[in-house]
Amino acid sequence: MAHQQEEKQPITIVTACMQVDGFPTFALTEVEVTAEKRAEGAHYYLAQTELLERGFEEPFVHFDSFEAPSFLHPAVKGFLADNEPVALQAAS
């Protein structure tokens, strides 16, 4: 019997992290995972990989849209609309 692959769903993650200049900031990341992989925490690893590629630095404190308090995602979206993080390192 063929195993039906579970469909991936998008999930938005707010992360408190560091900018390359050493100042704290927030970042938003959207990844796609199955419900099973979300339960295993794989979405946080995907977000962390993307954040590192975008130039953000550890520590990373993640809150997905299911676990975060109801005010957090809208508040961070507002913050990011008013404050552009300095994430990418300057070319050397």
DSSP file (Angstrom, degrees, kcal/mol; ACC not computed):
  #  RESIDUE AA STRUCTURE BP1 BP2  ACC     N-H-->O    O-->H-N    N-H-->O    O-->H-N    TCO  KAPPA ALPHA  PHI   PSI    X-CA   Y-CA   Z-CA
    1    1 A M              0   0    0      0, 0.0     2,-0.2     0, 0.0     0, 0.0   0.000 360.0 360.0 360.0 133.2    0.0    0.0    0.0
    2    2 A A        -     0   0    0      1,-0.1     2,-0.6     0, 0.0     0, 0.0  -0.489 360.0-128.0 -74.2 138.1    1.4    3.4   -1.0
    3    3 A H        -     0   0    0     -2,-0.2     2,-0.5     1,-0.0    -1,-0.1  -0.776  19.9-133.6 -88.5 123.4    2.0    5.9    1.9
    4    4 A Q        -     0   0    0     -2,-0.6     2,-0.2     1,-0.1    -1,-0.0  -0.651  22.2-124.0 -79.3 126.0    0.4    9.2    1.2
    5    5 A Q        -     0   0    0     -2,-0.5     2,-0.2     1,-0.1    -1,-0.1  -0.508  24.7-116.6 -73.4 133.6    2.8   12.1    1.9
    6    6 A E        -     0   0    0     -2,-0.2     2,-0.2     1,-0.1    -1,-0.1  -0.469  33.3-111.4 -69.9 138.2    1.5   14.6    4.5
    7    7 A E        -     0   0    0     -2,-0.2    28,-0.4     1,-0.1     2,-0.2  -0.465  26.5-123.4 -74.4 139.2    1.0   18.1    3.0
    8    8 A K        -     0   0    0     -2,-0.2    26,-0.3    26,-0.1    -1,-0.1  -0.586  24.7-160.3 -80.7 144.3    3.4   20.9    4.2
    9    9 A Q  E     -A   33   0A   0     24,-2.9    24,-2.1    -2,-0.2     2,-0.2  -0.949  21.2-111.3-123.4 144.2    1.8   24.0    5.7
   10   10 A P  E     -A   32   0A   0      0, 0.0     2,-0.4     0, 0.0    22,-0.2  -0.493  33.4-173.4 -72.9 144.7    3.4   27.4    6.1
   11   11 A I  E     -A   31   0A   0     20,-2.8    20,-2.2    -2,-0.2     2,-0.4  -0.995  15.6-140.2-139.9 134.2    4.2   28.6    9.6
   12   12 A T  E     -A   30   0A   0     -2,-0.4    53,-1.4    18,-0.2     2,-0.4  -0.778  17.4-164.5 -97.4 136.8    5.4   32.0   10.6
   13   13 A I  E     -AB  29  64A   0     16,-3.2    16,-2.2    -2,-0.4     2,-0.4  -0.980  10.5-153.2-126.0 129.6    8.1   32.3   13.3
   14   14 A V  E     -AB  28  63A   0     49,-2.6    49,-2.4    -2,-0.4     2,-0.4  -0.856  19.7-168.3 -94.7 134.5    9.1   35.3   15.3
   15   15 A T  E     -AB  27  62A   0     12,-2.6    12,-2.0    -2,-0.4     2,-0.5  -0.990  19.7-149.7-129.0 129.7   12.7   35.2   16.5
   16   16 A A  E     +AB  26  61A   0     45,-2.5    45,-2.2    -2,-0.4     2,-0.2  -0.854  45.9 139.6 -87.2 127.8   14.5   37.4   19.0
   17   17 A C  E     -A   25   0A   0      8,-2.5     8,-2.5    -2,-0.5     2,-0.4  -0.821  48.7 -85.0-154.2-171.5   18.1   37.4   17.9
   18   18 A M  E     -AB  24  57A   0     39,-2.3    39,-2.8    -2,-0.2     2,-0.2  -0.857  28.6-135.1-111.9 145.5   21.2   39.5   17.4
   19   19 A Q    >   -     0   0    0      4,-2.9     3,-1.9    -2,-0.4    68,-0.2  -0.478  35.1-103.9 -84.9 166.3   22.1   41.8   14.5
   20   20 A V  T 3  S+     0   0    0     66,-1.0    67,-0.1     1,-0.3    -1,-0.1   0.773 122.0  61.0 -62.7 -25.6   25.7   41.7   13.1
   21   21 A D  T 3  S-     0   0    0     65,-0.6    -1,-0.3     2,-0.1    66,-0.1   0.427 121.4-106.9 -82.5   2.1   26.3   45.0   14.9
   22   22 A G  S <  S+     0   0    0     -3,-1.9    -2,-0.1     1,-0.3    -1,-0.0   0.416  79.6 125.9  91.5  -1.9   25.6   43.3   18.3
   23   23 A F        -     0   0    0     63,-0.1    -4,-2.9     1,-0.1    -1,-0.3  -0.687  61.8-113.8 -91.8 144.9   22.2   44.9   18.9
   24   24 A P  E     +A   18   0A   0      0, 0.0     2,-0.3     0, 0.0    -6,-0.2  -0.390  44.8 155.4 -73.3 153.0   19.2   42.8   19.6
   25   25 A T  E     -A   17   0A   0     -8,-2.5    -8,-2.5    -2,-0.1     2,-0.3  -0.923  37.0-107.8-157.5-178.9   16.3   42.7   17.2
   26   26 A F  E     -A   16   0A   0     -2,-0.3     2,-0.3   -10,-0.2   -10,-0.2  -0.885  26.9-168.4-116.7 153.6   13.3   40.6   16.0
   27   27 A A  E     -A   15   0A   0    -12,-2.0   -12,-2.6    -2,-0.3     2,-0.4  -0.989  12.7-142.5-139.6 149.5   13.0   38.7   12.8
   28   28 A L  E     +A   14   0A   0     -2,-0.3     2,-0.4   -14,-0.2   -14,-0.2  -0.930  20.9 178.1-110.6 136.6   10.1   37.1   11.0
   29   29 A T  E     -A   13   0A   0    -16,-2.2   -16,-3.2    -2,-0.4     2,-0.5  -0.998  14.3-157.5-136.4 139.5   10.6   33.8    9.1
   30   30 A E  E     +A   12   0A   0     -2,-0.4     2,-0.3   -18,-0.2   -18,-0.2  -0.983  20.4 167.8-119.0 127.1    8.1   31.7    7.2
   31   31 A V  E     -A   11   0A   0    -20,-2.2   -20,-2.8    -2,-0.5     2,-0.5  -0.828  29.0-126.7-127.2 167.1    8.8   28.0    6.6
   32   32 A E  E     +A   10   0A   0     -2,-0.3     2,-0.3   -22,-0.2   -24,-0.1  -0.978  37.5 151.7-120.7 127.7    6.8   25.1    5.4
   33   33 A V  E     -A    9   0A   0    -24,-2.1   -24,-2.9    -2,-0.5     2,-0.1  -0.958  43.2-104.5-144.9 161.4    6.6   21.8    7.3
   34   34 A T     >  -     0   0    0     -2,-0.3     4,-2.3   -26,-0.3     5,-0.2  -0.427  40.0-107.4 -78.4 164.2    4.3   18.9    7.9
   35   35 A A  H  > S+     0   0    0    -28,-0.4     4,-2.2     1,-0.2     5,-0.1   0.880 121.6  53.5 -59.8 -38.2    2.4   18.7   11.2
   36   36 A E  H  > S+     0   0    0      2,-0.2     4,-1.2     1,-0.2    -1,-0.2   0.928 109.6  46.3 -63.7 -45.7    4.6   15.8   12.2
   37   37 A K  H  >>S+     0   0    0      1,-0.2     5,-2.4     2,-0.2     4,-0.6   0.856 110.5  53.8 -67.1 -34.5    7.8   17.8   11.6
   38   38 A R  H ><5S+     0   0    0     -4,-2.3     3,-1.3     1,-0.2    -1,-0.2   0.923 106.0  52.7 -63.4 -42.8    6.3   20.9   13.4
   39   39 A A  H 3<5S+     0   0    0     -4,-2.2    -1,-0.2     1,-0.3    -2,-0.2   0.807 108.8  50.8 -61.9 -29.0    5.7   18.6   16.4
   40   40 A E  H 3<5S-     0   0    0     -4,-1.2    -1,-0.3    -5,-0.1    -2,-0.2   0.561 117.7-114.5 -84.2  -9.5    9.3   17.6   16.3
   41   41 A G  T XX5S+     0   0    0     -3,-1.3     3,-1.1    -4,-0.6     4,-1.0   0.578  72.6 136.7  88.2  10.3   10.5   21.2   16.2
   42   42 A A  H 3>< +     0   0    0     -5,-2.4     4,-2.2     1,-0.3     5,-0.2   0.802  63.0  66.8 -61.8 -29.1   12.0   21.0   12.7
   43   43 A H  H 3> S+     0   0    0     -6,-0.4     4,-2.2     1,-0.2    -1,-0.3   0.840  97.5  53.6 -62.6 -32.1   10.4   24.4   11.8
   44   44 A Y  H <> S+     0   0    0     -3,-1.1     4,-2.5     2,-0.2    -1,-0.2   0.882 107.4  50.2 -70.2 -37.0   12.7   26.1   14.3
   45   45 A Y  H  X S+     0   0    0     -4,-1.0     4,-2.2     2,-0.2    -2,-0.2   0.895 111.1  49.5 -65.9 -39.6   15.8   24.5   12.7
   46   46 A L  H  X S+     0   0    0     -4,-2.2     4,-2.1     2,-0.2    -2,-0.2   0.916 112.4  47.7 -64.3 -43.0   14.6   25.6    9.2
   47   47 A A  H  X S+     0   0    0     -4,-2.2     4,-2.7     1,-0.2    -2,-0.2   0.916 110.5  51.8 -64.1 -43.1   14.1   29.2   10.5
   48   48 A Q  H  X S+     0   0    0     -4,-2.5     4,-2.4     1,-0.2    -1,-0.2   0.906 108.6  50.9 -62.1 -41.9   17.5   29.2   12.2
   49   49 A T  H  X S+     0   0    0     -4,-2.2     4,-2.0     1,-0.2    -1,-0.2   0.925 112.3  46.6 -60.6 -45.2   19.2   28.2    9.0
   50   50 A E  H  X S+     0   0    0     -4,-2.1     4,-1.8     2,-0.2    -2,-0.2   0.905 110.9  52.1 -64.0 -42.0   17.4   30.9    7.1
   51   51 A L  H  <>S+     0   0    0     -4,-2.7     5,-2.4     1,-0.2     4,-0.4   0.904 109.0  49.7 -62.7 -41.7   18.3   33.5    9.8
   52   52 A L  H ><5S+     0   0    0     -4,-2.4     3,-1.1     1,-0.2    -1,-0.2   0.901 110.1  51.2 -62.9 -40.3   22.0   32.6    9.7
   53   53 A E  H 3<5S+     0   0    0     -4,-2.0    -1,-0.2     1,-0.2    -2,-0.2   0.820 107.3  53.9 -65.3 -30.9   21.9   32.9    5.9
   54   54 A R  T 3<5S-     0   0    0     -4,-1.8    -1,-0.2    -5,-0.1    -2,-0.2   0.495 124.9-103.1 -82.7  -4.2   20.3   36.4    6.2
   55   55 A G  T < 5S+     0   0    0     -3,-1.1    -3,-0.2    -4,-0.4    -2,-0.1   0.487  74.0 138.1  99.1   3.8   23.1   37.5    8.5
   56   56 A F      < -     0   0    0     -5,-2.4    -1,-0.3    -6,-0.2     2,-0.3  -0.432  39.4-142.7 -78.6 160.0   21.5   37.3   11.9
   57   57 A E  E     -B   18   0A   0    -39,-2.8   -39,-2.3     2,-0.1    -1,-0.0  -0.838  23.8 -59.7-125.6 159.9   23.4   35.9   14.9
   58   58 A E  E    S+     0   0A   0     -2,-0.3     2,-0.1   -41,-0.2   -41,-0.1  -0.306  85.8  72.3 -71.4 160.2   22.7   33.7   17.9
   59   59 A P  E     -     0   0A   0      0, 0.0     2,-0.5     0, 0.0   -41,-0.2   0.487  64.5-170.3 -77.6 153.3   21.2   33.4   20.4
   60   60 A F  E     -     0   0A   0    -43,-0.1     2,-0.5    -2,-0.1   -43,-0.2  -0.956  11.3-173.3-112.8 128.1   17.9   32.7   18.7
   61   61 A V  E     -B   16   0A   0    -45,-2.2   -45,-2.5    -2,-0.5     2,-0.3  -0.957  18.8-160.6-121.7 110.1   14.6   32.6   20.8
   62   62 A H  E     -B   15   0A   0     -2,-0.5     2,-0.3   -47,-0.2   -47,-0.2  -0.643  18.9-178.6 -99.5 146.6   11.8   31.4   18.5
   63   63 A F  E     -B   14   0A   0    -49,-2.4   -49,-2.6    -2,-0.3     2,-0.1  -0.899  15.0-155.9-139.4 109.0    8.0   31.7   18.9
   64   64 A D  E >>  -B   13   0A   0     -2,-0.3     4,-2.3   -51,-0.2     3,-0.6  -0.347  35.9-100.7 -79.2 169.8    5.9   30.1   16.2
   65   65 A S  T 34 S+     0   0    0    -53,-1.4    -1,-0.1     1,-0.2   -52,-0.1   0.645 122.0  51.6 -68.0 -13.9    2.3   31.3   15.6
   66   66 A F  T 34 S+     0   0    0    -54,-0.2    -1,-0.2     1,-0.1     4,-0.1   0.784 117.8  34.5 -88.7 -30.6    0.9   28.4   17.6
   67   67 A E  T <4 S+     0   0    0     -3,-0.6    -2,-0.2     2,-0.1    -1,-0.1   0.691  96.9  94.5 -98.3 -22.2    3.0   28.9   20.7
   68   68 A A  S  < S-     0   0    0     -4,-2.3    -5,-0.0     1,-0.1    -6,-0.0  -0.327  85.8 -97.4 -73.2 151.9    3.4   32.7   20.9
   69   69 A P    >>  -     0   0    0      0, 0.0     3,-1.5     0, 0.0     4,-0.6  -0.366  42.6-107.9 -59.8 151.4    1.1   34.9   22.9
   70   70 A S  T 34 S+     0   0    0      1,-0.3    -2,-0.1     2,-0.1     3,-0.0   0.741 116.6  50.9 -59.5 -25.7   -1.6   36.4   20.7
   71   71 A F  T 3> S+     0   0    0      1,-0.1     4,-2.1     2,-0.1    -1,-0.3   0.683  92.0  78.3 -84.1 -18.0    0.0   39.9   20.7
   72   72 A L  H <> S+     0   0    0     -3,-1.5     4,-2.6     1,-0.2     5,-0.2   0.927  91.1  45.2 -66.2 -51.8    3.5   38.9   19.8
   73   73 A H  H  X S+     0   0    0     -4,-0.6     4,-2.3     1,-0.2    -1,-0.2   0.928 116.5  45.6 -62.2 -46.4    3.3   38.4   16.0
   74   74 A P  H  > S+     0   0    0      0, 0.0     4,-2.0     0, 0.0    -1,-0.2   0.896 113.8  51.0 -62.5 -37.0    1.3   41.6   15.3
   75   75 A A  H  X S+     0   0    0     -4,-2.1     4,-2.4     2,-0.2    -2,-0.2   0.914 111.4  46.3 -66.0 -42.3    3.7   43.5   17.7
   76   76 A V  H  X S+     0   0    0     -4,-2.6     4,-2.9     2,-0.2     5,-0.2   0.889 109.7  54.1 -68.6 -38.7    6.8   42.3   15.9
   77   77 A K  H  X S+     0   0    0     -4,-2.3     4,-1.6    -5,-0.2    -1,-0.2   0.912 111.3  46.4 -60.5 -41.1    5.3   43.0   12.5
   78   78 A G  H  X S+     0   0    0     -4,-2.0     4,-1.3     2,-0.2    -2,-0.2   0.912 112.1  50.5 -65.2 -43.4    4.7   46.6   13.6
   79   79 A F  H >X S+     0   0    0     -4,-2.4     4,-1.7     1,-0.2     3,-0.5   0.930 111.3  47.9 -59.0 -47.2    8.2   46.8   15.1
   80   80 A L  H 3< S+     0   0    0     -4,-2.9    -1,-0.2     1,-0.2    -2,-0.2   0.809 105.7  58.2 -68.2 -29.4    9.7   45.6   11.8
   81   81 A A  H 3< S+     0   0    0     -4,-1.6    -1,-0.2    -5,-0.2    -2,-0.2   0.829 116.7  35.3 -66.6 -30.3    7.7   48.0    9.7
   82   82 A D  H << S+     0   0    0     -4,-1.3     2,-0.4    -3,-0.5    -2,-0.2   0.646 122.5  44.3 -95.8 -18.4    9.2   50.9   11.7
   83   83 A N     <  -     0   0    0     -4,-1.7    -1,-0.2    -5,-0.1     0, 0.0  -0.950  67.4-153.5-135.8 111.6   12.7   49.5   12.3
   84   84 A E        -     0   0    0     -2,-0.4    -3,-0.1    -3,-0.1    -4,-0.1  -0.759  26.9-127.7 -85.4 117.5   14.7   47.8    9.6
   85   85 A P        -     0   0    0      0, 0.0     2,-1.1     0, 0.0     3,-0.2  -0.289   7.5-130.6 -63.9 148.4   17.2   45.4   11.2
   86   86 A V        +     0   0    0      1,-0.2   -66,-1.0   -63,-0.1   -65,-0.6  -0.753  53.9 143.2 -96.0  84.5   20.9   45.6   10.3
   87   87 A A        +     0   0    0     -2,-1.1     2,-0.2   -68,-0.2    -1,-0.2   0.867  38.1  77.9 -97.0 -40.3   21.4   42.0    9.6
   88   88 A L  S    S-     0   0    0     -3,-0.2     2,-0.1     1,-0.1   -33,-0.1  -0.513  76.8-122.3 -83.3 138.0   23.7   41.6    6.7
   89   89 A Q        -     0   0    0     -2,-0.2     2,-0.1     1,-0.1    -1,-0.1  -0.440  32.9-104.7 -72.6 146.7   27.4   42.0    7.2
   90   90 A A        -     0   0    0     -2,-0.1    -1,-0.1     1,-0.1     2,-0.1  -0.436  43.0 -97.2 -69.0 145.8   29.2   44.7    5.1
   91   91 A A              0   0    0      1,-0.1    -1,-0.1    -2,-0.1    -3,-0.0  -0.410 360.0 360.0 -64.2 136.4   31.2   43.4    2.2
   92   92 A S              0   0    0     -2,-0.1    -1,-0.1    -3,-0.1    -2,-0.0   0.468 360.0 360.0 -92.1 360.0   34.9   43.1    3.1
